[in-house]
Amino acid sequence: MPRQRPAWSWNTDSTETPISPSSNLFRSINRQDAFGDSRGGGIKVAIVDSGIDNNHPAIGGAVRGWSEPTVMTDGEINFVSDPHSDLSGHGTACAGIIHSIAPDAEIYSVRVLGQ
C-alpha cells in the first residue's frame, strides 16, 4: 500500500504543521452547507460556451437571452442576439448543472465555441 503524504499547513513562523484528518478541512460539505436556502434568485449567469438548447428538459426554458459575437470581414464585431441551439451539447450540459443548483437564476447564452 503506498504511503500517503500528510496534509500540511503553514504557521506564521513558516514552520510546517500536520493537519489532523479529523479537522474540518477534510469534512465534506453538502448543498445546504454551501448554499443554504438560496435558489439563485437575482443572480445572472452567462454561459460562455457552445450555446444552450433552451428546449432541453434540463434547461426548461430558463435561458433569458442569447448572444453570439462574430467578427465581420472588416474586423468589426457583430453580436447576433437571436435564440440559437447548442452546437456540441457542452453549453447545454453546463447550463443544466447550473439550473439544477440555482433554478431561479437567470441564464444567458454567449456562444463562442463551435463543434
N, C-alpha and C positions, 0 to 999 in steps of 0.2 A: 504494500500500500504506500503510495507516495506521501512524503512528509508535507503537511500543509504549512504554509507560511503564516505567522501570526499577523493580525491586523495591527497597525501601529498608529499612534497619534503623536503629535509634537507638543511638548511643553513650551512655555515661554522662554525657558533657558535652552531650547533646541536639543534637548535630550529625548531619546525615543522611549516611549512608554507603551507596553502592550495594552490593547483594548480587550476587555473581557467579552467573550461571546454572549454573555448574559446581558450586556448593556443594550440600551435602546437603539444603538446604531444598527444592530443586527435584527431588530424587530421588523416583521413585515407590516405594511400598512394596507388598509382596505379603502374602498371608495369613501366610506363615511369619514375615515380619518383625514383623507386628502381634501374632500370637497364639502363635507358637512351636508346640509340640505340644499346646496346650490344646484340649480339646473341650468345655469349658463345664461339666465335672463339678463339682457342689457349688454351682452358680450357679442362682438362681431369678430368672426374668424374668416380669414381669407385662405383658401386652399390654393397655393401656387403650385400647379401640377399639370396633369394631362387633361383637365376638365372634370366635370361632375355630371353624371347621369341623374338628373333630378327625379326621374320616374322610377329609379331603383327602389325596391321596398325598404332598404336600409336607410335611405335618404328621406323618403316620404314627403317630397315636395318642400324640403326645408331650405333649399337654395333661394336666396333673396336677390341675387344679382350675378351677372356674368361679365367678364371682360377678357379680351384676347388681344394683347399688343402684337401688332405686325409691323415690320419695317417695310416701308414703301420703296420704290425704285430710286426716289430722290433722297433716301436716307431718313426721311421723316417717319415718326412712329404714329401709327393709326391704331385706335382702340375700337375693336368691334364689341358691341355690348348686347348682342342678340344671344338668346339661350342656345346652348350647343351641347353636344354629347361628350362623352369621355372617349378619347382616342385609344386608350390602352387599359382602362379599368383601375389604374392605380389611384387617381384622384378620387374616384368614387369610393374606393376602399378606405382611404384616409378620411374622407368626409363622413362615411358611415360610422367609423370608430368615434369620431368627434361628436357626431349627432347622438350616439348611444350614451356617451358620457355627459353631454350637455345638450339635452333635447330642446331647450328654449333659446339656445344661442342662434344668432343669425349667421348663416353660412354664405360665403361669396366664392365664386369660382373664378380663378385667374388662370387661364390655360396658356402655358408657356412651353409645354413639352408635347411632342408628337409621339407616334408609335415608335 
